[in-house]
Amino acid sequence: MQEHINQANQSLLHVYNRFPVIWERGDGCYLYDVNGKKYLDFAAGIAVFALGYNNSYYNNALKAQIDKIIHTSNNYYSHPANLAAKRLTALTGLERVFFTNSGTEAVEGAIKAARKYAYLKDGHSRHEIIAMNRSFHGRTMGALSVTGTESYRTPFEPLIGLIKFADLNDFASVLSLVSKDTCAIILETVQAEGGIYPAEQEFLKKIRALCDEKDILLILDEIQCGVGRTGTMFAYEQYGIKPDILTCAKALGGGFPVGAFLLSERVAANSLKPGDHGSTYGGNPLGAAAINAVLDLFAENNVIDQVRQSALYLEQNLDSLAAENDTIVSRRGMGLLQGLECRGPVGEIILRALDKGLVLINAGPNVIRFVPPLIISKAQIDEMMAILKSVI
Ligand SMILES: *Cc1c(COP(=O)(O)O)cnc(C)c1O
């Protein structure tokens, strides 16, 4: 394996420090490397493989679509995209959807919709967006502009202008940045990459009220926390509020690269028009078939109910580990998006876990992230805890 890794390192652009493993295949919640070693997966390809690996219903749905048609362009309609659009709008209560190929593109579209909405309203294009420190929204220039880690942004400036950063769960910090030119507030309902910080109930309610009062658009980025992971289809459902624009990706395609942004009818009708936005591949029949297969499986297998039960069990286990272990500062999270903050860097713990057949990832330097496939069982949580305890 090491020889192949050394060879790959000579040609791949070095923007990732990859783990020393080459995956061959996956099955359910397990991965197998090219030597046949089996690993329990609590990373799910970064919260993507919601339904586990090698699901026969999902695989067959994609194979069937490949045999019909893979791509048409958005100049035409297709049944898979029509159906996926109808289902996603019904699930969210947001009436309009645009399909993308990734999360970052969904954020780009959301930003454009917000800027266009304000432009049509005020007749000028100097509109500000308030984003959160510690947030992560993607790597393209627009999404990077609203990402709250300065070191990610600085080398690539000038980014899109007029972005201000507040602190999640500090309403006063948001309020102090609002001006007559604020067009949107963007935040992750649960900050994921930044260290697993859920938005607080009071905070999000106040943000919603502020947006309503000032006609500011609330963009919720649920690319990581959406699609069942927190125990509801979308995390915002647990806050009793609705965004004006929602971004979605990762688990949405169950492994196939897709994304989407959804808008309320009011925002859609007063923002992006023909010619304002587009994508060659977004919503292509194969990607849309993947979304439909994921949504079929959610309905048929009561995935959300399963998440609630297993999440409770995972939380209890992580809490008792945190209580008995000095290395751990706290547990944070919602549903099957959990983090254990440790007193120091967690890289060594993750490497040792990998060696023992457990795949974990971090969320910032000091936080171990737990984002297993949503079909994870209690027995598999026990299996994970045993390895975690032994390496921590
Ligand atoms: C992963 C992620 C993105 C970016 O998605 P890509 O598909 O990698 O472009 C944006 N926002 C959040 C919250 C994410 O977790």
The ligand as a Gaussian input file, in Angstrom:
#p B3LYP/6-31G(d) Opt

LIG

0 1
 C      -18.863000      20.399000       3.113000
 C      -19.530000      21.685000       3.336000
 C      -19.602000      22.670000       2.332000
 C      -18.915000      22.513000       0.983000
 O      -19.385000      21.419000       0.267000
 P      -18.519000      20.845000      -0.967000
 O      -19.418000      19.789000      -1.547000
 O      -17.245000      20.323000      -0.397000
 O      -18.301000      21.969000      -1.909000
 C      -20.304000      23.827000       2.592000
 N      -20.917000      24.012000       3.775000
 C      -20.878000      23.103000       4.760000
 C      -21.598000      23.352000       6.035000
 C      -20.168000      21.915000       4.578000
 O      -20.093000      21.025000       5.565000

